[in-house]
Amino acid sequence: MKNFLIVEDHPSIRMSVRIMLNDIVPGAKVNEVPTFYEAQNRLKANSYDMIILDLNVPGGDHLGMIEKIRQLQEKVSILIYSGYEEALYALPYVSAGANGFVSKTSSEKEFRDAVLSLINNRQYVSTAIQQQLLNVLKKDKRDGYNPLMLLTDRETDVMTLVLQGLSSKEICSITNLKMSTISTFKLNIFKKMGVTNSIDLYKKVELLKSEHHNSMQ
C-alpha cells in the first residue's frame, strides 16, 4: 500500500488531489494537512512514499521545506503541486531536491503522469520545462543565459516574496531573517537580474516568461 501526504491549505484542492490519487493508486492511504508545521509532525510519526506539496502553505519557507523534509525522511518522493509560474520555479525546486513539479493549471493527465513517474523512481517536469533545461544547457552566458539560474536558493525565495508585493518587513516575518539580511538579498537579486528596483524586477521576470513562452511556440 502506498502512503501519501498532501500538504495544502485549501480544502477544495486537498479533496481534488485525494480523489485523483485514489484513482491513480487504488487503495492508497492518503493523509492531509493544511500547514507545514503539521506536515513535519506527520513526517516524524509516520513513513510516507510521496508528499504532494504546495509551496505557499502556512509555516513553509519555500525552498527550505525541501531540506527539512529530507532531514525527516530522506527517501520520500516530493511532488511540488503549485500555482507558481512553472517556467520560473520548476527548475530551482527540482535542483533543490524535489522529485517533480506540476502546475495547478495542468491537466489531470499531467498530474497522473507525474505521480506515476515518481512512483517508478523517475523525476517529472513538463515537456516545456525539459526544453527549458536543454536551452539553459545549450546557451552560453553571453548568449541569452537566463539570469534566474544565477540566484541562490535563498535569493529565489526572497525574489518570490518580492514579486508577490510583500514589504521587507513582511518578508522578514515569513523567512525569520533580519531586515539587513533581506536588504542584502534584494541587492544581490537586483544585481544578478540587472535591475535597480522591485518594479523593474517584476518587468524583467515578465519579460523572461514571455521569452520562454515564445521559444516554446
N, C-alpha and C positions, 0 to 999 in steps of 0.2 A: 504494500500500500504506500502511495506517495503522500507525503505531508507537505502542505503548502501554508505559507503565512502571507496574508495580504496586509500591507501597511498603507492605509489610505484613509483620509479623514472625511471623505464624502460617502455617506451611507449608500446612495444610489449606485455609485461606481463600485463600491465593495460588493454589492449584490450582483451587479453585472459581471464582475470578474469571477465571482464564485460560480455563477451559472455557466460561464464559459469554461472554467476549469473542470467542473463536474461533467461537462460534455466532452472535453478533450481527454480527461483521465477519469473514466467511470470508477466510482468507489474511492476516489481520493479523499483524504482528510484535509479540510480547509479551515484554518483559523483566521480571524480578522482582528486587527487593532487599528484605532484611529490616530495613534501618536507613536513617535519613535521611542519615547520612554517605555511604553508598554511593549513595543517590539523587542527592545533589549531584554526586558524581563522574561518574555516568552522564550527568547533565544537562550537564556540562562537555564530555563527549566525544561525545555523540550528540544528535540532534534528535528530539523526540517530539511527537506530535499530542495525546496525552492522558496525564495522570497519574491513576491511581486511588490515592488517598492515605488511609491510616489515620491517625488523629490521635494515637494513643498508641504510636508506634514509637520504638525506641531512637535517641537523637541528635536527636529532634524537639523543638520548643518550641512546639507548638500553633499559635496564630495566626501566630507568627513564621515558620513554614515557608512560608506563602503568599508573604510578601515575598521570602524567599530564593529561592524557585522563580522568581518573576517577575524577579529580578535576573539569573538564569541564562538563562531562556527566557521572554521577556515574553509571547509569543503562545500558549504551550501552554495547553490546557484542563485545568483542575484539578477532578476529581470527588472530593469527600470521601466516603469509604465507611467509616462509623464505627459503633461500638457505643454512642457517647454519645447521650444523650437528644436526639432530633431537635427537639423543641419548644423546647429551651433553646439549642441550639448551631447550628442551621441558619442562622438569620438573621445572627448575628455573623460566621460564617465566609464566607457569601456576600457580606456587606457588606465584609469584609476583602479580597475579590478572588477567592474560589473561584467556579467557574462552576456548581457544583451540589453538592447534599448528599443522600446516600442512606443510610438506616439499614441496618445489617447484619441487622436483623429484617424488612426489607421483602421483598416478593416478587421472584422472578426477573423478572417482567414490569416491575416498577417500576425495577429495575436496568437492564433493556433500554431502557426509555423514557428514563432519564437519560442513558445513553451515546449514544443516537441524537439526543437533544436537543443535547448538546454537540458531536457531530459536525456537526450542522446549524447550529452557531454560535448556539444558544439556551441560556439558563440553565435549570437544573432544580431545583425544590424540590417536595415533595409537595403535593397539594391542601390538606391540613391546614395546612401552613406558609404556603401562599399566603393562606389565610383568616386566619391569624395576622397576616400582614403587613398585610392590609386592616384588621384590627381595630386594630392599632397606629396606622395612619394615621388612622383614624376617631376614636379616643378622645383626649380632652383629658387633659392631665397631671393634672387634678383629678378625673378620672372613669375610674378603672381603668387608668391608664397603667402599663405594665409596667416596673418599676424595672430589669430586666435591660438595657433599652435605654440606660440611663444609664451603664453600665460602659464603660470604655475597653477596647481590645483586650488590653492587658496585665493589666488588672483581671479580665477574663474568664478569661484563662489562669490567673491565681493562684487565682481562685474555683474553677475546675475542679479544681485540685490540692487545695485545702482540702476540697472535697466528697468527694474520694477518701480523706480521712482522713490526709493526709500532714502531718507536722510542718513548722514553719517552716524548720528545718534541712534537711529533705529537699527542700522547695520551693526553697531557696537553691541546693542542689546541681543540681537539674534546670534551673533558669532562669538560673543563673550570676549571680544578683543578690545584693546584700548583705542581711544579716539586717535591717538598719534599713530598707532599701527594701521588703522583704517586709512588715514591720510597718506601714509607711505604706500600702501597697496594701491590706492587710487592714482597716485602719481606714477607708479610703475606701470599700471594698466594704461593710463593715458599715453605714456611714452612709447610703450610697445605697440599700441594701436595707432599711434601717430595723430593724436588729438590733444586738445587742451582743456576740455570740459565735458560734463555729462551729456549735454545736448549733442555735441559733435560725436561723442562716443555712440550714442543711440543711432545717429545718422550713419556712422561708419559700419555698425553692425547690420543695419538695414541694407546698406549697400552690399555687404558681403553676402547676406541672404539672397538678395536679388541676383548677384553674380552667380551664386550657387544654383539657383533655380534656372537661370538662363542656360547654364552649362549642361543641365540635365535635359533640356529640350532638344 
